[in-house]
Amino acid sequence: MDKIKYGARRLAVMGMMLAMIAVLSALEHSLPPIPFLPPNVRLGLSNIITMYAFFFMGPRPALLLTVLKSLFVLLTRGFNAGFLSLCGGLLSVFVILLLVVLSRNRCSYLILSIAGAICHNLGQITGASFLLGTPLVLYYLPVSLVFGVLAGAVTGALLRAVMPLFDRIFDKWG
Amino acid sequence: MSQKLQFIKKKDLWIISGLLAAAFFMLAVLMPGSAKNAGCYAEIYYDGKLAATAYLDEPRIFSIDGLPQVVFEVKDGAIAFIRSDCPDRICVNTGRLDRAGQLAACLPNRVSLRITGGHDDGGVDVVAR
């Protein structure tokens, strides 16, 4: 059973989550790039919320949040950024879903978070290759694996840390 | 989907090590020679087509046809985007490239820069288009 039922409460929770995603994504984008890393490498803090939505409300709300987040990026940062956000987000949600289903719920949060981060990268690189008309995927694959593992571990640990808090907030609401 | 999963399992460490090992293996194949490769040249792709090549040992500042707002500079055996009108400047911030396999791209202007050539970059030649 989904923890949060359909209806007004669910709508309110989704709206709140989308607001958190927007804030985290804007915040992360306004921070200076992480030193010693390529300038387009970011942690993907807002994915924490999407993952929480995925695990506690199901894949469909997570998918909806992903699409809405891309719309927010499209509005605030333009077509390219929005398109890449959509590519990364969709691939990431689909692969996490695939892993959960294939492993019959036996993957840990950490692995799912890492898989999500890697696929977010790969989706963006694929989208970028498409926009550029030049294949980049092979060149960036090793780098995105390494940074995906790092970013996935960090966001997974953060998710783990805020989970009890979120549970309290959303339990009270839902 | 609401039952709690474990945060980490012992098996995870193997998966992570496997991923990292694969990544480093690919890095070793795709980017041979961590030293600067003499005789490398940069290929500049605009809209998916090769628009210019530049040898890294011939210092110059240039733009490609049809894209005067993006400026490249070759200096001290490295090439960099030094100016672009794009909003995020990821291309400029990528900095100087001097090794085979390195890559910088400017999505808004649909232009990418890739270092190829050098002496032993057989791995890069394998990439099919």
Interface residues (C-beta under 8 A of the other chain):
Chain A: M1 D2 K3 P33 P38 P39 N40 F54 F55 F56 M57 G58 P59 R77 G78 N80 A81 L84 V100 N105 C107 S108 Y109 L110 I111 L112 I114 I118 A128 L131 L132 G133 T134 P135 L136 L138 Y139 Y140 L141 P142 V143 L145 V146 G148 V149 A153 G156 R160
Chain B: M1 S2 Q3 L5 Q6 F7 I8 K9 D12 I15 I16 L19 L20 A22 A23 F24 M26 L27 L30 Y45 D47 G48 K49 P87 D88 I90 N93 T94 G101 L103 A105 L107 P108 R110 V111 S112 R114 V127 R129
